[in-house]
């Protein structure tokens, strides 16, 4: 049976390059180590920018993602197309990212980690994920938004919970990792952290809060979904093993904080969607 992919050759899509989404087309598809890779051409760009990207970098070309594209452009008005790439010298070693920095891969096709980086969720958090899936997917309910306790506030509470004299605070690593989590959340929420049933709600939120980052509107439910996806994304970075290990220690500390703070942070509130909303699901 032929392999089925989320995107097809010749399909018009949106593709992440850095923090922004750009209009693009899928030229061709290949399986590399059993992982689909898509050869992308950015519309209006020179073909020297064509590249192989993982599925996580691509979003469907639809109204919701076009609104997301505009939102990202508003959030990052200073971002411009990077300078033309230079061919690396044959003996040159690949550059490494700053230790502990968590940010999406901006471009290129090099993959440093062939296997998914394993992020272990505490059992208490897995229970919340299952309940969240049941509310949205099976019961067709929606998270009440904007959240009373947002992703941004949760990250700030975590930073405040760590003693100021702790090494990871003094070195700035903790703040850097939390900024990275927030940035990742803002970038991929619309394309990877929503169930189909939630997309009309997301589109409404973009219209009513056009200049507000998603981390200031969504909360713990969607933050937990990020950690389900994050291991696969880290596998597509060029961070060295030491940096990955350091980053994982920070992420697991943060997940431990979430598990220990359930009573104050987990204000899961869902509303039954009206019939008019159901008719908008396509």
C-alpha positions in Angstrom: 0.0 0.0 0.0 1.4 3.4 -1.0 2.7 5.6 1.9 0.2 8.3 2.8 1.4 11.7 3.9 -0.2 14.7 5.6 0.9 16.9 2.6 1.1 16.1 -1.1 3.5 17.0 -3.9 2.5 20.3 -5.5 0.3 21.3 -2.5 0.3 25.0 -1.5 1.2 25.2 2.2 2.6 27.6 4.8 6.0 26.8 6.2 7.9 28.0 9.3 11.2 29.7 8.6 12.4 31.0 12.0 9.5 32.4 13.9 7.4 33.3 10.9 5.2 31.4 8.4 5.7 31.8 4.7 3.7 30.7 1.7 5.3 27.7 0.0 4.8 24.7 -2.2 5.7 21.0 -1.6 8.1 20.0 -4.4 8.6 16.4 -3.4 8.5 14.0 -0.5 10.9 11.3 0.7 11.3 9.0 3.7 14.5 9.4 5.6 15.0 6.9 8.5 11.2 6.2 8.3 10.5 9.9 8.9 8.8 11.9 6.1 10.8 14.9 4.8 9.3 17.5 2.5 11.2 19.5 -0.1 9.8 23.1 0.1 10.0 26.0 -2.3 9.1 29.4 -0.7 6.9 31.4 -3.0 8.7 34.5 -4.4 12.1 33.3 -3.0 15.1 32.3 -5.0 15.3 28.5 -5.4 18.6 28.6 -3.5 16.3 28.7 -0.4 14.6 25.4 -1.3 15.1 23.0 1.5 14.0 19.7 3.1 12.0 20.2 6.2 10.1 17.8 8.7 6.3 17.7 8.8 6.4 19.8 12.0 7.6 22.8 10.0 4.6 22.8 7.7 1.0 24.0 8.2 -2.1 23.7 6.0 -2.9 26.7 3.8 -6.3 27.6 5.3 -8.0 30.6 6.9 -7.0 29.8 10.5 -3.3 29.4 9.6 -3.3 32.6 7.4 -4.6 34.4 10.5 -1.8 32.8 12.5 0.7 34.0 9.8 -0.5 37.6 10.3 -0.3 37.3 14.0 3.3 36.1 13.9 4.2 39.0 11.6 2.7 41.4 14.1 4.7 39.8 17.0 8.0 39.8 15.0 7.9 43.0 13.0 11.7 43.2 13.0 12.3 39.8 11.4 13.4 39.9 7.7 14.5 37.2 5.3 18.0 36.1 6.4 21.1 36.8 4.4 21.9 34.3 1.7 23.4 31.1 3.0 27.1 30.5 2.6 28.3 27.0 1.7 30.1 25.5 4.7 33.8 24.6 4.2 34.4 20.8 3.9 36.2 20.5 7.2 34.1 23.0 9.1 32.2 21.7 12.1 28.5 22.5 12.4 27.8 25.5 14.6 26.2 24.8 17.9 23.4 26.6 19.6 23.8 28.4 22.9 23.6 25.9 25.7 20.2 25.5 27.1 18.5 27.7 24.4 15.2 26.3 23.2 14.1 27.7 19.9 12.7 26.3 16.6 15.2 25.3 14.0 15.4 28.2 11.6 16.4 26.4 8.4 18.6 23.8 6.8 18.1 20.0 6.8 20.8 18.7 9.2 19.3 16.5 11.9 21.6 15.8 14.9 19.3 13.4 16.7 17.9 10.6 14.7 15.7 9.3 17.6 13.1 11.3 19.4 14.3 13.0 22.6 12.4 11.4 25.4 10.5 13.8 27.7 9.0 11.9 30.6 5.7 13.3 31.9 4.8 12.6 35.6 1.8 10.3 35.9 -0.3 13.1 37.5 0.1 15.2 34.3 -0.8 12.3 32.0 -4.1 12.0 33.8 -4.9 15.6 33.0 -4.0 15.1 29.3 -6.4 12.1 29.1 -9.2 14.2 30.7 -8.4 17.1 28.3 -8.7 14.8 25.3 -12.0 13.4 26.6 -13.5 16.8 27.1 -12.6 18.2 23.7 -12.4 15.1 21.4 -15.2 13.0 22.7 -17.5 15.4 24.6 -17.0 18.2 22.1 -16.4 20.8 24.8 -14.1 23.8 24.5 -11.6 25.2 27.0 -12.9 28.5 28.4 -10.6 31.2 27.0 -8.8 33.5 27.7 -7.6 31.4 30.7 -7.5 32.8 34.2 -4.0 31.4 34.7 -2.1 31.6 31.4 1.0 29.9 30.1 3.0 33.1 30.6 1.9 33.3 34.2 2.6 29.6 34.9 6.2 30.1 33.6 6.6 33.2 35.8 5.3 31.3 38.8 7.9 28.6 38.1 10.7 31.1 38.0 9.6 32.7 41.2 9.5 29.3 42.9 13.3 28.8 42.4 15.6 30.5 45.0 17.3 33.5 43.6 20.7 32.2 44.7 20.3 28.9 42.7 22.9 28.5 40.1 20.5 28.1 37.2 18.9 31.4 38.2 22.2 33.3 38.6 23.5 32.0 35.3 20.3 33.0 33.5 19.7 29.5 32.2 16.3 29.2 33.9 15.0 32.4 32.4 16.3 31.5 29.0 14.6 28.1 29.0 11.3 29.6 30.1 11.5 32.2 27.3 12.2 29.4 24.9 9.1 27.4 26.1 7.0 30.5 25.7 8.3 31.2 22.3 7.8 27.6 21.1 4.2 27.7 22.4 3.4 30.9 20.6 4.9 29.6 17.3 3.3 26.1 17.1 0.0 26.4 19.0 -2.0 27.1 15.9 -0.4 24.4 13.7 0.2 21.5 16.1 -1.5 21.9 19.6 -5.1 22.2 18.6 -7.7 19.5 17.9 -9.8 20.1 14.8 -12.8 20.9 16.9 -10.9 23.9 18.5 -9.9 25.6 15.3 -12.9 27.9 14.9 -12.4 29.0 18.5 -8.8 29.8 17.7 -9.7 31.8 14.7 -12.2 33.8 16.8 -9.5 34.4 19.3 -7.1 35.7 16.7 -9.7 38.2 15.5 -10.6 39.4 19.0 -7.0 39.6 20.3 -4.9 40.3 17.2 -1.9 41.6 19.1 -1.9 39.2 22.0 0.6 36.3 22.1 -1.1 32.9 22.5 0.9 32.3 25.8 -1.2 35.2 27.3 -4.5 33.6 26.3 -4.1 29.8 26.6 -3.3 27.9 29.7 -2.2 24.6 31.2 -4.3 22.3 28.9 -2.4 23.4 25.8 0.9 23.7 27.6 0.8 20.0 28.5 0.1 19.2 24.8 3.3 21.1 23.9 5.4 18.6 26.0 3.9 15.7 24.1 5.2 17.2 20.9 8.5 18.7 22.2 10.6 15.6 22.1 10.2 15.1 18.4 11.0 18.8 17.8 14.2 18.7 19.8 15.2 15.7 17.7 15.3 18.0 14.7 17.7 20.6 16.3 21.4 20.7 15.9 22.0 21.0 19.6 24.9 18.8 20.9 24.2 16.0 23.4 25.4 18.0 26.4 23.1 20.8 25.6 20.2 18.4 25.1 20.9 16.8 28.5 21.0 20.2 30.2 17.8 21.3 28.6 16.0 18.1 29.5 17.0 18.5 33.2 15.4 22.0 33.1 12.3 20.7 31.4 11.8 17.8 33.8 12.2 20.2 36.7 9.5 22.4 35.3 7.2 19.3 34.8 7.9 18.4 38.4 6.8 21.9 39.4 3.5 21.5 37.4 2.8 18.1 39.1 3.4 19.6 42.5 1.3 22.7 41.9 -1.9 21.0 40.5 -4.2 22.6 43.1 -3.2 26.2 42.2 -2.4 25.9 38.5 -4.9 23.4 37.0 -8.1 25.4 36.6 -9.5 23.3 33.8 -12.8 24.8 32.7 -14.7 23.7 29.7 -17.9 24.9 28.0 -20.3 23.0 25.8 -20.1 24.4 22.2 -23.4 25.7 20.8 -24.9 24.1 17.7 -23.9 27.1 15.6 -20.3 26.4 16.4 -20.6 22.7 15.4 -21.8 23.8 11.9 -18.6 25.7 11.4 -16.4 22.6 11.8 -15.1 21.5 8.4 
